[in-house]
């Protein structure tokens, strides 16, 4: 999905999720149910051994963290965060959502080891700097900004600002982020232990937040108890940052490399995110088209005689999301709200157009959600699609990436594909 404010628009994760599927088992007698297991307290670990290929990060589509429901088309990775300069005061956090539609690393407080005491940033007042990210499903993440060394695969982004959300210390002031939002404070709320935003942009807000205090992204406490907050400015160095441009090398973009998937789906899938474009043998662009975006990261999509000018490509969205005028061919589901349920699979043809005028035709299949739900459940569903709720938007979610090498060039950085923001596929 995307998150908005009045100052800027930058693409963000789409938390459009399939309904949680539960099952009831039979039983009898008067036995007392066993108490739930005690929660596991996250622990520190030393920095893991670096992989043989430093600029490649393993990713997977699977069922997600335990006890978080039926997660579909969610791309996960493991991220290691360390106290600045340390290789022993570290923690590796699994099932962090890989999101090419947002910017910055955002980690769930409950998933972090209490002993990992990352340094917190402060506003010009000297009080805690807080960050807000809002999403189109009316959810939001809210919490303090801290600095950490972030390791992705074998690549290190040293001392970058990240967000810690779901921190109970600040939940009383979360309404300042978005009064009508449903706060994301647990792994079950998102189906992940965090969000790794490695999209088109370097910072989550940009230059507007340097001078405007009412920017919708950054806040600070009014007093030492943080009983209330107020909007504040944040320099580029303080803003939550995309780790990739902060690498010492292989830092001009990335490649999402996922294998093809059977139309029937799969239980799980493994792939890679490769850092850099044209910097190593594994990140060369050998065939395809290059599409630049506008300054806000948007492309255009031609669909059924219409031009949808606020379109974007996003691993953080778990399906194809677009509005259809043909309710007979693509009826909305009666049970699974937010998705299409055609009686038979439907092939949809569209054309993606870059700001540079380059056009790429793309066809995909939309299936019936109910028929996709199987036992054991499949987490990889390439035919998942639904309405977006805005006739000017086409959200090319994770199924677009199946069977493609999608190159993402970061704003202002050059590669053999040109100067970002851009896509190549």
BABA-416788 format. One record per atom (N, C-alpha, C): x, y, z. Coordinates in steps of 0.2 Angstrom, whole numbers, padded with zeros to 4 digits, always signed. Layout:
XYZ ...
//
This chain:
+0004-0006+0000 +0000+0000+0000 +0004+0006+0000 +0001+0012+0001 +0005+0018+0001 +0003+0022+0007 +0008+0026+0009 +0006+0030+0015 +0007+0038+0012 +0003+0042+0015 +0002+0049+0013 +0003+0054+0018 +0005+0060+0016 +0003+0066+0020 +0003+0072+0016 +0001+0077+0019 +0000+0083+0015 +0007+0086+0011 +0012+0084+0014 +0019+0087+0012 +0021+0083+0005 +0022+0077+0006 +0025+0073+0001 +0021+0066+0000 +0022+0063-0005 +0019+0056-0006 +0024+0051-0008 +0025+0046-0004 +0031+0041-0006 +0027+0034-0005 +0029+0030-0009 +0026+0024-0009 +0027+0020-0003 +0023+0016+0000 +0024+0012+0005 +0021+0005+0005 +0021+0001+0010 +0019-0006+0010 +0012-0006+0009 +0009-0012+0006 +0002-0013+0006 +0000-0019+0010 -0003-0017+0015 -0005-0022+0020 -0012-0025+0019 -0014-0025+0012 -0020-0029+0010 -0019-0036+0011 -0021-0039+0016 -0020-0046+0017 -0026-0050+0017 -0025-0057+0015 -0031-0061+0015 -0033-0063+0022 -0040-0064+0022 -0043-0065+0029 -0039-0071+0032 -0038-0071+0039 -0035-0076+0043 -0040-0082+0042 -0037-0088+0041 -0041-0094+0040 -0039-0098+0047 -0044-0100+0050 -0043-0104+0056 -0048-0110+0056 -0046-0115+0060 -0049-0121+0060 -0051-0124+0067 -0056-0127+0068 -0058-0129+0074 -0057-0137+0074 -0054-0140+0079 -0053-0147+0080 -0058-0150+0085 -0060-0156+0084 -0065-0159+0089 -0061-0161+0095 -0065-0162+0100 -0063-0164+0107 -0068-0165+0112 -0067-0168+0117 -0072-0170+0122 -0069-0170+0129 -0073-0172+0134 -0071-0173+0141 -0070-0166+0145 -0068-0167+0151 -0068-0161+0155 -0061-0159+0157 -0056-0161+0152 -0049-0159+0154 -0048-0152+0154 -0043-0149+0158 -0042-0142+0158 -0037-0141+0153 -0038-0136+0149 -0033-0134+0143 -0026-0132+0146 -0021-0134+0143 -0014-0132+0145 -0013-0125+0144 -0010-0122+0149 -0008-0115+0149 -0004-0113+0143 -0005-0107+0140 -0001-0105+0134 +0007-0105+0136 +0011-0107+0131 +0018-0106+0133 +0021-0099+0135 +0026-0099+0139 +0028-0092+0141 +0031-0089+0135 +0031-0083+0134 +0034-0079+0128 +0041-0080+0128 +0044-0081+0122 +0051-0081+0121 +0054-0074+0121 +0059-0073+0126 +0062-0066+0126 +0068-0066+0121 +0068-0062+0116 +0073-0062+0111 +0080-0060+0114 +0085-0063+0111 +0092-0063+0114 +0096-0060+0109 +0102-0058+0111 +0107-0055+0107 +0111-0061+0104 +0114-0060+0098 +0119-0065+0095 +0125-0061+0092 +0130-0064+0091 +0136-0061+0088 +0134-0060+0080 +0137-0056+0077 +0136-0055+0070 +0137-0062+0066 +0133-0065+0062 +0134-0071+0059 +0139-0071+0054 +0142-0076+0052 +0147-0077+0047 +0144-0074+0041 +0149-0070+0037 +0146-0067+0031 +0146-0072+0025 +0141-0071+0021 +0140-0076+0015 +0145-0076+0010 +0146-0081+0006 +0151-0081+0001 +0150-0075-0004 +0144-0074-0006 +0142-0069-0010 +0139-0063-0006 +0143-0058-0005 +0142-0053+0000 +0136-0049-0002 +0135-0047-0009 +0129-0043-0011 +0123-0046-0012 +0122-0052-0010 +0116-0056-0011 +0112-0058-0004 +0106-0056-0004 +0102-0057+0002 +0097-0062+0001 +0097-0068+0004 +0091-0073+0003 +0085-0070+0006 +0079-0072+0002 +0073-0070+0003 +0068-0076+0002 +0062-0076+0005 +0058-0081+0005 +0050-0079+0005 +0046-0082+0002 +0039-0081+0003 +0037-0088+0007 +0034-0087+0013 +0032-0093+0017 +0026-0091+0021 +0025-0095+0026 +0019-0094+0030 +0020-0088+0036 +0026-0085+0036 +0027-0080+0041 +0029-0082+0048 +0029-0077+0052 +0030-0079+0059 +0025-0083+0062 +0026-0087+0067 +0022-0091+0071 +0016-0087+0074 +0010-0090+0073 +0004-0087+0076 +0002-0080+0074 +0003-0080+0067 +0001-0073+0064 -0004-0074+0058 -0007-0080+0058 -0012-0081+0053 -0010-0083+0047 -0014-0083+0042 -0013-0085+0035 -0010-0080+0031 -0003-0080+0030 +0000-0075+0026 +0002-0077+0019 +0000-0073+0015 +0000-0075+0008 +0004-0069+0004 +0008-0072-0001 +0012-0067-0005 +0016-0062-0001 +0019-0064+0005 +0023-0060+0009 +0031-0062+0008 +0035-0057+0006 +0042-0058+0004 +0046-0056+0011 +0049-0061+0014 +0053-0060+0020 +0060-0061+0019 +0064-0058+0024 +0071-0059+0025 +0073-0059+0032 +0079-0060+0033 +0082-0059+0040 +0087-0053+0040 +0086-0049+0045 +0090-0043+0046 +0094-0043+0052 +0100-0042+0052 +0104-0041+0058 +0106-0034+0060 +0104-0032+0066 +0105-0025+0068 +0110-0026+0074 +0115-0021+0074 +0120-0021+0079 +0121-0014+0082 +0123-0013+0088 +0125-0007+0091 +0130-0004+0087 +0131+0002+0086 +0136+0005+0081 +0143+0003+0083 +0146+0000+0078 +0153-0002+0079 +0154-0008+0082 +0149-0012+0084 +0150-0018+0088 +0148-0024+0083 +0151-0030+0084 +0150-0036+0081 +0147-0041+0086 +0147-0039+0092 +0144-0044+0097 +0137-0042+0100 +0136-0036+0100 +0130-0033+0103 +0125-0032+0097 +0123-0038+0094 +0119-0039+0088 +0113-0043+0089 +0108-0043+0085 +0102-0047+0085 +0100-0048+0077 +0099-0054+0076 +0096-0056+0069 +0089-0057+0070 +0085-0054+0066 +0078-0054+0067 +0075-0057+0060 +0071-0062+0061 +0069-0066+0055 +0062-0063+0053 +0059-0065+0047 +0053-0063+0045 +0052-0056+0045 +0056-0052+0042 +0055-0045+0041 +0053-0044+0034 +0048-0040+0033 +0044-0040+0026 +0049-0035+0022 +0050-0038+0016 +0054-0034+0011 +0049-0030+0007 +0050-0024+0007 +0045-0019+0004 +0049-0014+0000 +0048-0015-0007 +0051-0010-0012 +0047-0004-0013 +0041-0004-0009 +0037+0002-0010 +0038+0007-0004 +0042+0006+0001 +0043+0011+0006 +0051+0012+0007 +0052+0016+0012 +0059+0018+0014 +0061+0017+0021 +0066+0013+0022 +0069+0012+0029 +0067+0006+0033 +0071+0004+0037 +0070-0002+0042 +0066+0000+0048 +0061-0004+0049 +0056-0002+0054 +0055-0009+0058 +0057-0009+0064 +0057-0016+0068 +0052-0015+0073 +0049-0021+0074 +0044-0022+0080 +0047-0022+0086 +0045-0018+0091 +0049-0018+0098 +0049-0024+0101 +0043-0028+0101 +0043-0034+0104 +0047-0040+0101 +0050-0039+0095 +0054-0044+0092 +0061-0042+0093 +0063-0037+0097 +0070-0035+0098 +0072-0037+0105 +0078-0039+0106 +0081-0041+0112 +0081-0035+0117 +0079-0035+0123 +0079-0030+0128 +0086-0027+0129 +0091-0032+0128 +0098-0030+0129 +0101-0026+0123 +0097-0026+0117 +0100-0022+0112 +0097-0015+0113 +0101-0011+0116 +0099-0004+0118 +0102+0001+0113 +0099+0002+0107 +0101+0006+0102 +0100+0013+0104 +0105+0017+0102 +0105+0024+0103 +0099+0028+0100 +0095+0032+0104 +0089+0035+0101 +0091+0042+0099 +0088+0044+0094 +0089+0051+0091 +0084+0056+0095 +0087+0062+0095 +0083+0067+0098 +0081+0073+0093 +0076+0077+0094 +0074+0083+0090 +0079+0088+0093 +0078+0094+0090 +0082+0100+0092 +0080+0102+0099 +0074+0100+0101 +0073+0101+0108 +0076+0097+0113 +0080+0092+0111 +0083+0087+0115 +0079+0082+0118 +0073+0081+0115 +0068+0076+0117 +0068+0071+0112 +0065+0065+0113 +0064+0060+0108 +0062+0061+0101 +0065+0059+0096 +0062+0060+0089 +0058+0054+0088 +0052+0055+0086 +0047+0050+0084 +0045+0050+0077 +0044+0044+0074 +0042+0044+0067 +0035+0040+0066 +0032+0043+0061 +0025+0040+0059 +0025+0038+0052 +0023+0032+0051 +0022+0029+0044 +0015+0027+0043 +0011+0030+0039 +0004+0028+0038 +0002+0024+0031 -0002+0020+0032 -0004+0016+0026 -0011+0016+0024 -0012+0014+0017 -0019+0016+0015 -0025+0011+0018 -0023+0006+0021 -0028+0002+0025 -0030+0005+0031 -0028+0011+0033 -0029+0015+0039 -0025+0012+0045 -0020+0008+0043 -0015+0006+0049 -0009+0011+0049 -0005+0011+0054 +0001+0015+0055 +0006+0012+0059 +0012+0013+0058 +0017+0012+0063 +0020+0018+0066 +0021+0018+0073 +0023+0024+0076 +0028+0022+0082 +0034+0026+0082 +0039+0025+0087 +0045+0029+0086 +0050+0028+0091 +0056+0032+0091 +0060+0030+0085 +0065+0035+0084 +0070+0034+0079 +0077+0032+0083 +0080+0027+0081 +0086+0025+0084 +0091+0024+0078 +0098+0023+0080 +0103+0022+0075 +0106+0015+0076 +0108+0012+0071 +0111+0005+0071 +0115+0004+0065 +0119-0001+0066 +0123-0004+0060 +0118-0010+0058 +0116-0009+0051 +0111-0014+0048 +0115-0018+0043 +0114-0025+0044 +0117-0029+0039 +0112-0033+0035 +0113-0033+0029 +0108-0036+0024 +0113-0041+0020 +0112-0047+0021 +0117-0052+0018 +0123-0050+0021 +0128-0049+0016 +0135-0047+0019 +0136-0040+0018 +0131-0036+0017 +0132-0028+0016 +0130-0025+0023 +0134-0020+0024 +0133-0016+0030 +0131-0009+0029 +0126-0006+0032 +0124+0001+0032 +0126+0003+0039 +0131+0007+0040 +0134+0009+0046 +0130+0015+0049 +0128+0014+0055 +0125+0020+0059 +0119+0023+0056 +0114+0020+0053 +0108+0023+0050 +0102+0023+0055 +0098+0028+0054 +0092+0029+0058 +0087+0024+0056 +0084+0020+0060 +0079+0015+0059 +0073+0017+0064 +0067+0015+0063 +0061+0016+0067 +0060+0009+0071 +0058+0010+0078 +0056+0005+0082 +0049+0006+0084 +0044+0002+0081 +0037+0003+0082 +0034-0002+0087 +0028+0000+0090 +0025-0004+0095 +0028-0003+0102 +0032+0002+0103 +0036+0003+0109 +0030+0005+0114 +0029+0002+0120 +0023+0003+0124 +0024+0010+0127 +0031+0012+0128 +0032+0019+0131 +0029+0025+0127 +0028+0024+0121 +0025+0029+0117 +0018+0028+0114 +0015+0022+0116 +0008+0021+0113 +0003+0026+0115 +0004+0029+0121 -0002+0034+0123 -0002+0040+0118 +0004+0041+0114 +0004+0047+0110 +0003+0045+0102 +0002+0038+0101 +0001+0036+0094 -0004+0039+0090 -0009+0041+0094 -0015+0044+0090 -0013+0050+0086 -0007+0053+0088 -0004+0059+0084 -0002+0057+0077 +0000+0051+0077 +0002+0048+0070 -0004+0048+0065 -0010+0046+0067 -0016+0046+0063 -0022+0044+0067 -0026+0049+0069 -0031+0048+0074 -0036+0042+0072 -0037+0041+0065 -0041+0036+0063 -0038+0029+0062 -0031+0029+0063 -0028+0023+0061 -0028+0017+0066 -0027+0011+0063 -0027+0005+0068 -0019+0004+0068 -0017+0005+0074 -0009+0005+0075 -0007-0003+0074 -0001-0003+0071 +0002-0010+0071 +0007-0010+0077 +0006-0015+0081 +0010-0015+0087 +0012-0023+0089 +0009-0027+0085 +0011-0034+0086 +0013-0038+0079 +0016-0043+0079 +0018-0047+0073 +0012-0049+0070 +0007-0051+0073 +0000-0053+0070 -0003-0047+0066 -0002-0041+0068 -0005-0036+0065 -0003-0035+0058 +0004-0037+0057 +0007-0036+0050 +0009-0042+0047 +0009-0048+0051 +0011-0054+0048 +0019-0054+0047 +0022-0050+0051 +0030-0049+0050 +0032-0046+0057 +0039-0047+0058 +0043-0044+0063 +0046-0037+0062 +0044-0034+0056 +0047-0028+0054 +0046-0027+0047 +0048-0021+0044 +0047-0019+0037 +0054-0017+0035 +0057-0019+0030 +0063-0017+0027 +0061-0013+0020 +0061-0007+0021 +0060-0003+0015 +0066-0001+0011 +0066-0005+0005 +0072-0004+0001 +0070-0002-0006 +0066+0004-0007 +0063+0006-0013 +0067+0011-0017 +0063+0016-0020 +0066+0020-0024 +0070+0026-0021 +0068+0027-0015 +0070+0034-0011 +0076+0032-0006 +0079+0038-0004 +0085+0037+0001 +0082+0038+0008 +0077+0043+0009 +0074+0044+0015 +0067+0044+0015 +0064+0043+0020 +0056+0042+0020 +0052+0048+0019 +0055+0054+0020 +0052+0060+0019 +0055+0064+0014 +0062+0066+0015 +0065+0070+0010 +0066+0077+0013 +0067+0082+0008 +0069+0089+0010 +0063+0092+0013 +0057+0091+0012 +0052+0094+0015 +0052+0094+0023 +0054+0089+0025 +0054+0088+0033 +0060+0092+0036 +0065+0095+0032 +0070+0099+0035 +0067+0105+0037 +0063+0108+0034 +0060+0115+0036 +0053+0115+0038 +0049+0110+0037 +0042+0111+0039 +0041+0106+0045 +0039+0109+0051 +0038+0105+0057 +0031+0101+0057 +0026+0103+0053 +0020+0100+0053 +0020+0096+0046 +0024+0090+0046 +0025+0087+0040 +0022+0080+0040 +0019+0078+0046 +0016+0071+0046 +0020+0065+0047 +0027+0066+0047 +0032+0061+0047 +0035+0061+0054 +0037+0067+0056 +0042+0067+0062 +0038+0071+0068 +0039+0069+0074 +0036+0072+0080 +0042+0072+0085 +0040+0075+0091 +0044+0075+0097 +0040+0076+0103 +0043+0074+0109 +0039+0074+0115 +0039+0082+0117 +0033+0083+0120 +0032+0090+0123 +0036+0091+0130 +0037+0085+0133 +0040+0086+0140 +0044+0079+0141 +0047+0078+0146 +0051+0073+0148 +0047+0066+0149 +0041+0067+0151 +0036+0061+0151 +0033+0059+0145 +0033+0063+0140 +0031+0062+0133 +0023+0060+0134 +0020+0064+0138 +0012+0064+0138 +0009+0067+0132 +0012+0071+0128 +0010+0073+0122 +0015+0075+0117 +0014+0075+0111 +0019+0076+0106 +0017+0082+0101 +0022+0085+0098 +0021+0090+0093 +0026+0089+0087 +0023+0091+0081 +0027+0090+0075 +0034+0093+0075 +0039+0091+0072 +0045+0093+0072 +0049+0092+0065 +0054+0096+0064 +0058+0095+0058 +0063+0089+0059 +0066+0087+0054 +0071+0082+0054 +0076+0082+0048 +0082+0083+0050 +0087+0083+0044 +0087+0077+0040 +0090+0077+0035 +0091+0071+0031 +0095+0066+0034 +0100+0068+0038 +0104+0063+0042 +0100+0060+0048 +0094+0063+0050 +0090+0060+0055 +0084+0056+0053 +0083+0056+0047 +0077+0053+0044 +0078+0045+0043 +0073+0042+0044 +0073+0034+0043 +0076+0033+0036 +0081+0029+0035 +0084+0029+0028 +0084+0022+0025 +0084+0022+0019 +0085+0016+0015 +0092+0013+0016 +0093+0007+0018 +0100+0005+0020 +0105+0005+0013 +0102+0003+0008 +0106+0002+0002 +0110+0007+0000 +0108+0014-0001 +0113+0019-0003 +0118+0020+0003 +0118+0017+0008 +0123+0018+0014 +0128+0013+0014 +0127+0008+0009 +0133+0003+0009 +0139+0006+0006 +0145+0003+0007 +0151+0006+0005 +0151+0005-0003 +0149-0001-0005 +0149-0003-0012 +0142-0006-0014 +0141-0007-0021 +0135-0010-0023 +0129-0006-0020 +0129+0000-0021 +0124+0004-0017 +0120+0009-0022 +0120+0007-0028 +0116+0012-0033 +0109+0009-0034 +0107+0003-0032 +0101+0000-0033 +0101-0007-0031 +0096-0011-0033 +0095-0018-0031 +0091-0022-0037 +0092-0028-0036 +0088-0033-0041 +0084-0038-0036 +0078-0038-0037 +0073-0043-0034 +0073-0049-0039 +0076-0055-0037 +0076-0060-0042 +0072-0066-0039 +0066-0067-0041 +0062-0073-0039 +0060-0078-0045 +0060-0084-0043 +0059-0089-0049 +0051-0089-0051 +0050-0092-0057 +0043-0092-0059 +0039-0097-0054 +0032-0096-0054 +0028-0100-0050 +0022-0103-0054 +0021-0109-0053 +0015-0112-0056 +0009-0108-0055 +0004-0108-0060 -0002-0104-0059 -0006-0107-0053 -0005-0113-0051 -0009-0116-0045 -0006-0113-0038 +0000-0110-0039 +0003-0108-0033 +0008-0113-0030 +0011-0111-0024 +0016-0115-0020 +0015-0114-0013 +0018-0119-0009 +0018-0118-0002 +0023-0113+0000 +0029-0113-0003 +0034-0108-0002 +0038-0106-0008 +0043-0102-0007 +0047-0100-0013 +0053-0096-0010 +0059-0098-0013 +0065-0095-0011 +0068-0091-0017 +0071-0085-0015 +0074-0081-0020 +0080-0076-0017 +0081-0071-0021 +0087-0067-0018 +0085-0059-0020 +0088-0055-0016 +0088-0048-0017 +0096-0047-0018 +0098-0044-0024 +0105-0043-0025 +0106-0036-0026 +0111-0033-0022 +0113-0026-0021 +0117-0024-0027 +0116-0018-0029 +0120-0015-0034 +0117-0016-0041 +0118-0012-0046 +0116-0013-0053 +0122-0012-0057 +0124-0017-0061 +0130-0016-0065 +0137-0016-0061 +0137-0018-0055 +0143-0017-0051 +0146-0024-0050 +0143-0030-0051 +0145-0036-0050 +0143-0041-0056 +0146-0047-0057 +0143-0051-0062 +0136-0053-0060 +0133-0053-0054 +0127-0056-0053 +0121-0050-0053 +0123-0044-0055 +0118-0039-0055 +0118-0035-0062 +0120-0039-0067 +0120-0036-0074 +0113-0036-0077 +0112-0030-0080 +0105-0030-0084 +0107-0032-0091 +0104-0038-0093 +0106-0041-0100 +0100-0040-0105 +0094-0039-0102 +0089-0039-0107 +0083-0036-0104 +0079-0032-0108 +0073-0029-0105 +0072-0022-0106 +0068-0019-0103 +0066-0011-0104 +0067-0008-0097 +0069-0001-0098 +0070+0003-0092 +0065+0008-0092 +0062+0009-0087 +0056+0014-0086 +0058+0018-0080 +0058+0025-0082 +0059+0030-0076 +0053+0031-0073 +0053+0034-0067 +0046+0036-0064 +0046+0043-0063 +0041+0046-0061 +0041+0053-0059 +0044+0054-0052 +0044+0060-0050 +0048+0062-0044 +0045+0059-0038 +0039+0056-0038 +0035+0053-0032 +0035+0045-0033 +0039+0043-0038 +0039+0036-0039 +0034+0032-0043 +0030+0036-0046 +0024+0033-0050 +0026+0032-0057 +0023+0027-0060 +0022+0025-0067 +0015+0026-0069 +0014+0025-0076 +0007+0025-0078 +0005+0018-0080 -0001+0016-0080 -0003+0009-0082 -0009+0010-0087 -0009+0008-0093 -0015+0008-0098 -0018+0001-0097 -0025+0002-0095 -0029-0004-0093 -0036-0002-0096 -0039-0007-0100 -0046-0006-0102 -0048+0001-0105 -0043+0004-0109 -0044+0010-0112 -0043+0016-0107 -0041+0015-0101 -0039+0020-0096 -0032+0021-0095 -0030+0027-0093 -0023+0028-0091 -0023+0029-0083 -0020+0024-0079 -0019+0025-0072 -0013+0028-0070 -0012+0034-0069 -0006+0038-0069 -0002+0037-0062 -0006+0035-0057 -0003+0034-0050 -0002+0027-0049 +0002+0024-0053 +0004+0016-0053 +0011+0015-0050 +0012+0010-0047 +0018+0008-0044 +0019+0001-0043 +0026-0001-0042 +0028-0008-0042 +0030-0009-0035 +0028-0015-0032 +0029-0015-0024 +0029-0022-0022 +0034-0024-0019 +0035-0031-0016 +0030-0031-0010 +0029-0026-0007 +0025-0025+0000 +0018-0026-0001 +0015-0026-0007 +0008-0028-0009 +0007-0035-0010 +0002-0038-0008 +0002-0046-0009 -0002-0048-0015 -0004-0043-0019 -0008-0045-0025 -0007-0040-0030 -0011-0041-0036 -0012-0035-0041 -0018-0031-0038 -0018-0025-0037 -0024-0021-0035 -0025-0015-0040 -0031-0016-0042 -0034-0011-0047 -0041-0011-0047 -0044-0006-0049 -0052-0006-0050 -0054-0008-0057 -0059-0012-0057 -0062-0015-0063 -0069-0012-0064 -0071-0010-0070 -0077-0008-0072 -0082-0014-0074 -0079-0020-0074 -0082-0026-0077 -0084-0031-0071 -0089-0029-0068 -0091-0033-0062 -0093-0040-0063 -0095-0042-0070 -0097-0049-0071 -0090-0053-0072 -0086-0050-0076 -0079-0054-0077 -0075-0054-0071 -0075-0049-0067 -0071-0048-0061 -0075-0046-0055 -0079-0051-0053 -0084-0049-0047 -0079-0049-0040 -0081-0045-0036 -0078-0045-0029 -0080-0051-0025 -0076-0053-0021 -0078-0059-0017 -0083-0057-0012 -0088-0062-0010 -0093-0061-0005 -0090-0062+0002 -0085-0067+0002 -0083-0069+0009 -0076-0066+0010 -0072-0066+0005 -0065-0063+0006 -0065-0056+0004 -0066-0052+0008 -0067-0045+0007 -0060-0042+0004 -0060-0038-0001 -0055-0035-0004 -0051-0038-0010 -0054-0044-0012 -0051-0048-0017 -0057-0049-0023 -0054-0051-0029 -0058-0053-0034 -0059-0060-0034 -0065-0063-0036 -0067-0070-0036 -0071-0071-0043 -0067-0071-0048 -0070-0073-0055 -0072-0081-0055 -0078-0082-0058 -0080-0089-0058 -0075-0094-0062 -0071-0091-0067 -0065-0095-0070 -0060-0090-0070 -0053-0092-0071 -0048-0088-0071 -0048-0083-0077 -0046-0077-0076 -0047-0072-0081 -0040-0069-0082 -0038-0068-0089 -0032-0065-0091 -0033-0058-0092 -0029-0054-0089 -0029-0047-0089 -0023-0044-0093 -0024-0040-0097 -0018-0037-0101 -0018-0029-0100 -0012-0027-0098 -0011-0020-0097 -0004-0018-0100 -0003-0011-0100 +0004-0009-0102 +0006-0004-0097 +0012-0005-0095 +0016-0001-0090 +0020+0004-0094 +0019+0011-0092 +0023+0016-0096 +0027+0020-0091 +0033+0021-0093 +0038+0025-0088 +0037+0032-0090 +0040+0037-0086 +0040+0044-0087 +0044+0045-0093 +0048+0041-0095 +0052+0042-0101 +0049+0039-0107 +0043+0037-0107 +0039+0035-0113 +0039+0028-0115 +0044+0024-0111 +0045+0017-0113 +0039+0013-0110 +0036+0009-0115 +0030+0005-0113 +0032-0002-0113 +0029-0006-0108 +0030-0013-0108 +0023-0016-0107 +0021-0021-0112 +0015-0024-0111 +0015-0030-0105 +0011-0031-0101 +0011-0036-0096 +0004-0039-0096 +0004-0046-0096 -0002-0050-0095 -0002-0054-0088 -0007-0055-0085 -0007-0059-0079 -0014-0062-0078 -0014-0067-0074 -0021-0071-0073 -0024-0069-0066 -0030-0068-0065 -0034-0066-0059 -0038-0073-0058 -0037-0075-0052 -0041-0081-0050 -0046-0080-0044 -0049-0085-0043 -0054-0085-0037 -0051-0087-0031 -0051-0082-0026 -0047-0083-0020 -0050-0090-0016 -0056-0091-0016 -0059-0097-0012 -0056-0103-0015 -0055-0104-0022 -0052-0110-0025 -0044-0110-0024 -0041-0105-0022 -0034-0105-0020 -0032-0107-0013 -0037-0107-0009 -0036-0109-0002 -0036-0117-0001 -0030-0120+0000 -0029-0127+0000 -0026-0129+0007 -0026-0136+0008 -0023-0139+0014 -0018-0143+0011 -0011-0143+0013 -0009-0137+0017 -0009-0130+0014 -0010-0125+0017 -0011-0118+0014 -0005-0116+0010 -0006-0113+0004 -0001-0111+0000 +0000-0103+0001 +0007-0102+0002 +0008-0095+0004 +0010-0091-0003 +0011-0094-0008 +0013-0091-0015 +0007-0092-0019 +0003-0086-0021 -0003-0086-0025 -0002-0081-0030 +0000-0083-0036 +0002-0078-0042 -0004-0075-0045 -0010-0078-0043 -0016-0075-0047 -0021-0071-0042 -0018-0069-0036 -0022-0065-0031 -0022-0058-0033 -0028-0055-0033 -0029-0048-0036 -0036-0046-0032 -0036-0039-0032 -0042-0036-0029 -0043-0029-0031 -0048-0026-0029 -0049-0018-0031 -0045-0014-0026 -0043-0008-0029 -0039-0004-0025 -0043+0002-0021 -0048+0004-0024 -0052+0009-0021 -0050+0016-0024 -0046+0016-0029 -0044+0023-0032 -0043+0021-0040 -0047+0024-0044 -0047+0022-0051 -0041+0025-0055 -0037+0029-0051 -0031+0031-0055 -0025+0027-0053 -0026+0022-0049 -0020+0018-0046 -0020+0011-0049 -0014+0008-0051 -0013+0001-0052 -0007-0001-0047 -0008-0005-0043 -0003-0008-0038 -0001-0014-0041 +0006-0014-0043 +0009-0021-0046 +0012-0024-0040 +0009-0028-0037 +0012-0031-0030 +0016-0037-0032 +0017-0041-0026 +0022-0046-0027 +0022-0051-0032 +0015-0053-0034 +0015-0058-0040 +0018-0055-0046 +0019-0049-0047 +0022-0046-0053 +0029-0048-0053 +0032-0049-0047 +0040-0051-0047 +0041-0058-0048 +0036-0063-0048 +0037-0070-0049 +0039-0071-0056 +0045-0074-0057 +0048-0076-0063 +0051-0070-0067 +0053-0065-0063 +0056-0059-0066 +0062-0057-0062 +0067-0054-0065 +0072-0050-0062 +0071-0043-0063 +0069-0040-0057 +0066-0033-0057 +0072-0028-0054 +0074-0024-0058 +0080-0019-0056 +0076-0013-0053 +0079-0010-0048 +0077-0004-0045 +0082+0001-0044 +0082+0006-0048 +0087+0011-0047 +0085+0017-0042 +0089+0018-0037 +0088+0023-0032 +0089+0030-0034 +0084+0035-0032 +0084+0042-0034 +0091+0045-0033 +0093+0048-0039 +0099+0052-0039 +0106+0048-0040 +0105+0041-0040 +0111+0037-0041 +0111+0034-0048 +0117+0034-0051 +0118+0032-0058 +0120+0024-0058 +0118+0021-0064 +0120+0014-0065 +0120+0014-0073 +0122+0008-0076 +0121+0007-0083 +0114+0008-0085 +0109+0008-0081 +0102+0009-0083 +0100+0017-0083 +0104+0021-0080 +0103+0028-0080 +0103+0030-0073 +0100+0036-0072 +0099+0039-0065 +0092+0038-0062 +0092+0035-0056 +0086+0034-0053 +0082+0040-0051 +0075+0039-0050 +0072+0033-0048 +0070+0030-0055 +0070+0023-0055 +0069+0019-0061 +0068+0012-0060 +0065+0008-0065 +0064+0001-0064 +0067-0002-0071 +0069-0008-0071 +0071-0011-0077 +0069-0019-0076 +0066-0021-0081 +0063-0028-0081 +0062-0030-0088 
//
